Amino acid sequence: MMSPAKKILLPLLSASVVLFSPALYAAAPVSTAAPQLAGLPDFADIVERTGPAVVNIRTTERVKAGQDQSTPDDEEMQEFFRRFFGVPMPRQQPNTPNSPNTPRNNRKGGSAQQEEVPRGVGSGFIISPDGYLLTNAHVVDGASDVYVTLTDKREFKAKVIGSDARTDVAVLKIDGSNLPRLVMGDSDKIRAGEWVLAIGSPFGLENTVTAGIISAKARDTGDYLPLIQTDVAVNPGNSGGPLMNLKGEVVGINSQIYSRSGGFMGISFAVPIDEALRVSDQLKASGHVTRGRIGVQIGEVTKEVAESLGLSKAQGAIVQRVEQGGPADKAGLEAGDIILKFNGVAIDKPSDLPRMVGATKPGSRATVTIWRKGSTRDVGLTVVELEADKPAKEESKKSKVDAVPNALGLVVSDLSEAQKKDLGVENGVLVESAVGVAAAAGLRAGDVIQRLNDADIKDSKQFNALTSKLDSKRRAAILVRRGDSSQFVPVRPGSGDN
């Protein structure tokens, strides 16, 4: 659609031709056809066709009779506090036993020991005629009972088939047949700038429609989920509702908003429907999601580290820690390795690796391409099932010695065999003190230095000899272990540029 400014500008440009080239203007044919203007999309038909398959979800919680409970006027505030502050809504003063607001089974003489109180509201949508629904995991998290209301006012008590907090996807089931359902789209084919619309229950207002465009396709907000960013107005209560394209196909599940007030501020996020369907298939089959893992802790490869190690560009994921006895450890991966590919697919940024590994079936063989000491190599390993992270070991107390700092401002000492065993390392030196450029780069007493550029560090004598030969015009990459993780720290000898 042409903007008003352009409508004015074009006639002015034509007038300038008349002033400077009258002959040319006289010879030019005059067009009387009106300019064709592209109109805004009409969402009415889409909403009429898809609206019946979008549902309102309300959840309740069972509490002990007489227990302090909140009685909010607006149910959406329950969700607001849990979603954006991570805590339940503060409890209000309890009702007196015989007050009009107290549920009947909570008054004196009642026999019931529990009562049902409102907990939150959200949205969802039907994906099959026999009553399977998709929504957000946070909508039903912690709820005792879940109720689904259709646009025709029919209400069902839903069963939670399963939920996955990592992707914020939940599958519900209601008893029904020949129910209206939505058609699934392809979230891989969406484009930034494409029109989309959302239907849901913001602030408990059922069947509310909002529209906008896709702002970005793959916004990193978590390890396993690149979200769709839009400018569609999404508010508390919209959670779990569909994000649809102009064909009326679902391309995402509205999940999060960026807000400083609790309301819409121009940015909202949706779970890509392709990922949501993969999760829902596992939830329907087993009630939980199985993901792969290889037993490494990773970090970002900065431009400075890439230059120091001879990489052509900052890419991949640097191995900061290798879990002892895990798949990566058994395959020979080491802290300081840079993982460039997983099963032949390039790792552009660290968040790519967990998604690829997580999508790999446990028990499968995989090939990891790593960069180590100036060259690439392929390493085969077996992916295992993801489990809870193990707590990091506490750092053991270190002794200090008086010595003259080396060229990097470091005083180091040799590691004893007991220290190596405790840290799970085979080589390295212990930092006793750090001053100058080393301190400016963040090194501190208690760190263990395992490698300097491509050289493995065996003892303090070797390390000090290597530092004395460093080029002051070039950054050196020091592989530093702190606690249970390792990372490269770029340091330029004799410079404050760290």
N, C-alpha and C positions, 0 to 999 in steps of 0.2 A: 504494500500500500504506500502510495506516495505521500510524503510528509507535507504539511502546509507550507513549510519553507521552500521546498522544491517546486511547489505549484507556483509560487511567486517568482522564483528565480528563473525558471525556464522562459516565461514571457519577457523578462528583462533582457536575457541573453538574445532573444529574437529581435528585440528592439535595437540592440547594438548593431546587429547585422544591417538593419535598415539605414542607420546613420552612416555606416562606413562603406557599404556596398549596395547602393540603390539598384544598380543594374542586375546584380545577382539576385536580389530580392524579387525584382519584377519578373525574372525568368523562372523563378522557382514556383512550382505548383502549390496552390493553397489547399491544405487538408482541412476538411470540415468534420472529419470523424472525431468523436470524443475519445480522449485517452481511456484505456482500459485499466481500471484500478483493481488490484487484488483485495478481496474482502477478508475479514477475520473469519475464522472457522466457526461453524454453528454446532454447538455441542448438544443441542436439544434432542436430536434423534438418538445420539449415543446414550445419553442419560436415560431416555425413555426405555431403550432396549436393555441396558445393563443394570439399571437401578434396582430392580427386584431381586437381584442376586447379591446385593450388598446388604449386610446385616449390622444391627447394633448388638454389642456385647456388653453385658453388665455382670459384674462378679460380686460375690458376697463372701463374708467370712463368718465362721461360727465362733462365738466367744462364750465364755462362762456367764451364766445369768448373774447380773449384778456387777459385772466387771466394768470398769471405766471404759467408755466408748465415745467416739466422736459421732455427732449427729449433724453433719454438714448440710447446708441447704443445697449445695451444688456437688453432685457426686464426682464431677470431673476433678475437683480439688484433691481427691484421694490419689488419683493417678498423677496429678501434677507434682505433688510432694514426693511420691516414690520415684518418678521418672527423672526429675530434674534436681532433686536434693538427695536422693538415695536413702531417704528415711520415710517412715509412715507419717501421715498427717498427725500433728499433735492432738492428743485426746482432749476433748472438752470435758467440762464438769459432768459427772454422771447424773442421770435422771433419778429423781427420788422414786422409791418403790411404787407409789401409787399415782405418779404424775400421768397426765394424759399422753405424754410422748413416750412413755415406757411401754415396750411390747407386752402384750397380755401374759405371755408365758414367763415374764420376768417380775410380775407383781407378786405380792405376798399371797401365799396359798397356791401358786402355780407349781405344777409338778415337773416341768421341763428344767433341765440343768444347763441347756445351751440355747442360744438364740442366734438368729441370722441377721447380720448387719451389712449395709452397703459397703463395698470396698472400692470399686472403680468402674469406669466405663471405657469402652473402646469400640473398634470397628472390626469387620472381617468380611469375607466374601466366600460364596459357595463355589467349589471347583468340580463337584460331581452331583448328578441328580439324586444319588442315594444319601446325600447329606454330609459329605466331607467339606470342611471349611479350612481356610488359612487365615491366620492372624499373627500378631507379634507375641513372642514368648513373654515379654514384660506385661502384656495385658492380662494374662491368666496366671502369672507367677504368684504363688502363695494363696490363691483363691480356694475357698472350700467348695463353692458351687459356681457354675458358669451358666448364664442364661442367654439365649440367642433370640432376638426378635426380628422377624421379617417385615418387609414394607406393608404386607397385608395384615399386620398386627398379630400374627400367630407367634407364640412364644414357645421355645423348646428349652429343656434342660440339656446342656451339652456335656459330652464326655471328652476330656482332654486325652487324646491318643498319645501325644508326646510333644515335648518342646525342647528347643536347642538355644541356650543362652548366647552361644558364640555368634550365631547368625541372627538371633532374635526372631526365630520362626517357630510357630506352634501349629499343630493340626488338631482340629476339633471334629466331633462327629455328633450329628443330631439324627433322630429317627424320622425319616421322611422318604418319600419317593416322588419322582417326576418334579423335583425342585428346580427352580431356575438356576443356571450356573453361568459363570463367565468363561470366555475363551482366553487361553493363555497365548501371549505373544512371545517374541524373541528379544530378550534384553541385550543380546550381543549386537543387534542391528540398529539400536537406537542411536541418534545423533544429537550432539549439542545444538540447541536452538529449535529442536522439534517440539511441537505442541503436545501437551499432556494434560490430563485432568484427574482430579481425585474426588471420590465420593466417600463420605464417612459421617461421623457423629461428633464434630468438634464441640466441646463444652456440653456434650449430651444432646446437641441439636441434630436429630436424625436426618438422614438423606440430604445432607448438605453437599453442594457441588462447588468446587473451586478449580481454577485452570491456570496454566502458566506454561513455561517452557523448561526443557532440560538445560541446566546450567553447566553440568560437567558429567561425564559418563562414569568415571571410575575414581571416586574420591576416597583416599585411604583414611579410614577411621578405625581400623581394627586389623588384627592379624589375618583373619580368614574372610574378610568381607570388604570388597571395594563397592561403596554405595553409589547410587545415582543421586546427584545433586540437582534440585529443581528450585524454581521460585514460586511453586504452587503454594498457596496459603494452607498450611497444615498446622493445627493447634492440638492441645491435649484433648483426646477423644477421637482424633483422626487415626491414632495408632492402629495398625492392622488393616486399614482400608486399602483398596486397590489404587494403583497409579496406572492410568490407561492411555493408550495412544489414540489417534484419530480414527482408527478402525474399531475401537471399542475393545481392544485386546489388552490384557493385563501385562505390563512390563515391569512392575515393581510392587512392593508392599511398603506403604508409608510407615516409617519407623521412628525417625528422630527429627528434631529441629534444633537450629542454633538460636539461642535466645538469651537475653539478659533480663527479660521481664517475665518469662513464662509463656509469652504469646509469640505470634509469628513476627519475624523480623526480616523476611525476604529470602531465607535459606532453609530448605528442608531436605531430608535425605530418605531414600527408599531402598529396600533390599531388592537387588535384581531378581526377577522372577525365575530366571534359569537356575540360580543358586538355591532359591527358596524351594523349587520343585525337586531338586536333587535331595535336599534335606527332608522334605515332606515324604518322599518315597521311602527313605530309611526309617522315618518316624512311624509310618504306617506299617512297615514290615516288622520292626523290632521295638519301637517305642523310644529308641535312642539313636544317636548318630555316631558312627565309627569313623575315626580319622587316623591317618598315618603320621608317624614321627620317625626321625632318624637320630635324635639325641644330641642336638647341638644348640648352643645359644649363639645368636648372630647379631651383627651390628652393621652400620652403614660404612661403605667405602667412600671416604672423602676424596676430593680432588688432590689434596696434598699427599694422602697416603698412596693413591694411585700413581702419582708422579714418582714418589719415593721408591715404589716397588717395580716400576717399569711398565705399568699398565697403560695402554693407549688412552683410556678414559676411565672415569669413575663409574664402575659397574659392579654387579654382583653383590654378594653378602659375605662379610668377613666373619670367620668362625672365632668367637670370643671364648667359648668353653665347649669342651667335648665331654659328654656324660660318660663316666667310667663304666665300661661293660655294655654300652649302648651300641646301636648299629654303626654309627660313625666311628666310634672308637675301635670296634672290631675290624672295620674296613681300613683303618690307618689314618683317618683324618686327624689333623692337629690344630691346636689354637694358632691362629695366624694364617691359615689357609683361606683363600678367597674362593667361594663357590660361584662359578660363572654360569653353569648350566645344570639343569636337572632333567634327566632323560632327553637330552638334546635341545631343550627349550631354554633360551637365554634368560638369565636373571637380571633384569634391568635395575631393580631396587630391592632392598632386603625383604619387603613385605610380599614379594612375589613367591619367595621360597616356601613359607609356611602354607600358602594356599595350594601350591603344587603338591607338596608332600602330604598335606591334609587330605587332598582329593585322591591320593593313591591308596589302593586297598592294602591293608596290613597283610604281610606275608609275601608281597610282590617284590621282585628284584628291580633295582633301579640303578642307573648310572649317573654319577655326579662328576662333573668336570670342574677341576680346581686349578687355581694358580698358586704355585709354590716355588719360591726361590727362582723367579725369572722364567718359568716354563709351565705349560699346562699338562695335566695328566687326567685320565679317566679312572675313576674308582667305582667299583661295584659294591653295592650293599643291599641288605634286606630291610624293607620298611616294616616297622612294628606298630602296634596300636598305641595311639596317644593316651597318656595317663597323666595324673596330676603331677605338677612340677615338684621336684624334690627341693627341700629347703637347703639353702646354701650353708656351708660349714662356716663356723666362726673362725676369724683369723687368729692364729696363735701369736702370743706375745713375742716381740722381736727385741734383740739386744742391739745396742748402739756402740760403735767404736769411733774413736777420734782418728781422723785421717784427712788428707788434703783432697778436696774435690777434683775430679778429672775434668776433661775438656768440656763436658756437658753440665758440670756442676753437681755431679753425683759422687757419693761415697757408697761403695758396694762391698759386700762380703760374700764369701762362698757359702753355699747351702750345704747343710749336713745331710746325711742320708735319711735321718729321721724327718727333717723338714721336707725333703723331696717326697717322701712317702706320704706325709701328712697333706701336702699340697697336690699330690697326684701328678707331679712333673718329673721329667728325667734330667733336665738341665736347667741352668739359669743362675742368676746371682741375686742376692737380697739387697734392696736399697736401704741403707742405714740413714742417709740424709740427702736432701735435695735442695740446691740453691740455684741462683742464676736462671739460665734458660730452661733447665729441667723443671725447676719449681714453677716457672711461668707457664710451662706446658701442662702442669697439673700432676707431675710425679711427686711422690711423697714416701716417707719412710714406711717400710712394710711391703711395698710393691716388689714384685719379682720380675726381673728383666730376662726374657727367654731368647730374644733374637735382636740383632742389630742389622738392619737391612736384610740381606740374605744369609747372614752368618749366625749359626746357633751358638749361644753363649754357654761356655763350659765352666769358666771360673772368672774371678775378678781380675786376674792378671791379663787374661786374653781380652776381656771387655775393655779394660783401661787402655790396652795397646791399640785396639781398634778405634776407640774414640779419639786418640791422639792423631790418627791419620784421616779423620773426616774432613771433607771439603766444606769450608765455612760459607760457600756460596750456594750450597745445595742442602735441602732438608734431608735428614736421616730418619728412617722409620724404625722406631723402637717397639718391639712387641712386649707389652706390659701385662702381667697377670696381677689382678687385685681380687682377693676373695676367690670366687669360683669362676671368674670370667677373665678373658684376655682380650686386648685390643691394641691396634697399632697407634702409637702417638708420634706424629711428625714433629721433629725438633731440628732447628737450624743452629749449629754451633756458633756461639758468640753473637747471636742476634736476639732481639726482643720480639721478632716477628714469629710468634708461636700461637 
